[in-house]
Structure formats: C-alpha cells, structure tokens
Amino acid sequence: MQLSVEKQHIARFDAAPAAWRGAVVAIGNFDGVHSGHQAVLTAAKAEADHLGVRCIVLSFEPHPRTFFAPARPVFRLTPATLKAALIAALGLDGTLVMTFDGDLAGMEAEDFVTTILLDRLAVRHVVTGFDFHFGHNRRGTPKFLQESGLLHDFGVTVVAEHGDEGGAVSSSRIRQALAQGEIGHANALLGWSWSVSGGVKHGDRRGRDLGYPTANMALAPDTALHHGIYAVRFTRANGEVHDGVASFGRRPTFDNGRPLLETFVFDFDDDLYAETALVALIGRIRAEQAFASSQALIAQMDRDSVAARAILAQMPPTPLDREIAAVWPAVLAQMQSLAFDAR
C-alpha cells in the first residue's frame, strides 16, 4: 500500500519515502519517548524548522537489548505503534523503523554513517542523545558522530542529559516505577500518560455476569506493570476516548490465570471485539486481591469505579495525551497496512 507522504507517519527503512531524504534525523531507540527523549526530538524539530526540511526519527525493532538477550526481553514502554503515535503527536514528520539484526549489530560505525546516513538518507543534520552509540562494539560514540559530520558535511547535535532531583530521566527508572505501581511518578517522568495497546479479545464473560462487562487485552509477555486496579482512559481505533477503570492481573478470586488487562468502560454499550485499543493509565487505585465471594468483589468494584471517576475528574488529559489520541487512528491503520505488530 503506497501512502501519501504528507499523511504518512511511519515507514520501514527499506521502503523509506524519497521525500524523506535530506531531512533532519533524530536517531535512537526512544523507548518511552520520555521527557529526555522529547528534548532530543524538540531539538531536531527546531533544527528542521530552521533549515526548512522535514524532521524524521530513525528507530530500531526489535529493541537491541531484546535482540542480544532474547530469553530476557526488555519491558517495552512504547512498542512500534505507540512510539510512532507519540512522535507524530510531537509534530515530527515521520518514523523510519530499521530492523535490528545481526547485520546491523555487526556493521562498523563508519559504514553506518556512509551507507545508512549518507547513501540511503542523505541527512542534512543528525540529532542524538548524549548516550547514543551505534556500530560494532558501540564504536559510534557521540564524538565519532560529530567528527563524521565534519568530515562528510552534515550537522550534528548531541543533546545533554535531561534529569530531575532523582537523577537522569531514563527508561529504566520508568520501568521500575511501573513495576511498583507508581503511575503518577512514571507519568511525570514520561511527560504523558503511559499507555498500552492491544486487540480486544473475547473472555469468559464473567465480568458481564457481575455487572461489569470488560474489554479484555492480553499484553506483551514482557509487560512488568504492577498488578492492580487503575483509573484509565480508553481510546478506540476510531479515536473516541472514554473514561474507565481497569484491572491488570491474574484474577485471583477466580482462576489466577495469565495476566490480562480488563477495562470496564464507563457509560458505554457497544461492541469492541477485535478493535485495537489504546489504554492510558492515569492513577492507581489499589493492588490486586482475592475476595471471599462474588458479592464482595462486586462491592469493591463499585468502590473502584467511584474512585476512578474521581481521579479522572481531577486529572484531565494533558495536551500531549490529546494529540496521541488524535493521531492514533491514522498511525494504527498505517502500522496494520505495513504488517507491523500493532501493540
């Protein structure tokens, strides 16, 4: 499927639009697109505006850490679809996804510059974070990139570390916060409301029997989110946003099965099955727990719903949250047309 470049948000590297040559290129994994990453992307966009050219991101799939240690896949904060939506929401022109494989891992840093940046992309300017490395044995340091820019006549900006009172903002800090259920802290580091996406699956209809029909999503196995109950916003594939309350866990009252995200969408009565939805976690209500009876569980779910509505009323969507929801339908459709995993 050939998409209009003006509307295209994402492309595979081996099918990069010709109009994306000569751009300012921000390079990195950008897992989480957190506030530190946003400083890199903001610098790239400012440089592109100054030069009057496009601004794109070059990113990699799978995550290099997962490639090198497949038995221990990294907890992905933003798989490819969500990352592309965030980059589009931040106003950049597109995301190029390059396959991280043995060939790329073994490529010499000099070849990455000449083959990827110059021959394939004809970069005008490259922007990276202070800790970005590339090439075999990570020989492509920020200093190496700057020297390559002088040698080959393209600009280079290396953005300094971005931090707060807790230290450098990093994907690792955010993963740790999510694993502990500290949604507010994670979202503050991100600069947006952390979200997960997936296809809505048929369940055992137990929630409907309890008076709480849920949209059930099986998240990636590497998802290390703390099991618990959360106030959420649910974005449909068509861009509609609805408030809700969600449980992520193993349902210890019933079967203690595989982890599922089960979202009760407030004031809603429509068919969601087979949709790929985006669920933003706004606040944590409580930990997952087992109940002695269905009646006790229902009573607690009633209290959880009241708590979720209160949290959501106090915490309206951020401007970036609104932009993510606005671009979600277009990015999702393009990812699916390109046969990416839509999570």
Buried (B, 14 or more C-beta within 10 A) or exposed (E): EEBEBEEBBBBBBEEBBEEBBBBBBBBBBBBBBBBBBBBBBBBBBBBBEEBEBBBBBBBBBBBBBBBEEEEEBBBBBBBBBBBBBBBBBBEBBBBBBBEBEEEBBEBBBBBBBBEBBBEBBBBBBBBBBEBBBBBBEEEBBBEBBBEBBEEEEBBBBBBEEBBEEEEEBBBEBBBBBBBBBBBBBBBBBBBBBBBBBBBBEEBEEBBEEBEBBBBBBBBBEBBBBBBBBBBBBBBBBEBEBBBBBBBBBBBEBEEEEEBBBBBBBBEBEEEBEEBBBBBBBBBBBBEBEEBEEEEEBEEBBEEBBEBBBEBBEEBEBBEBBEBBBBBBBBBBBBBBEBEBEBB
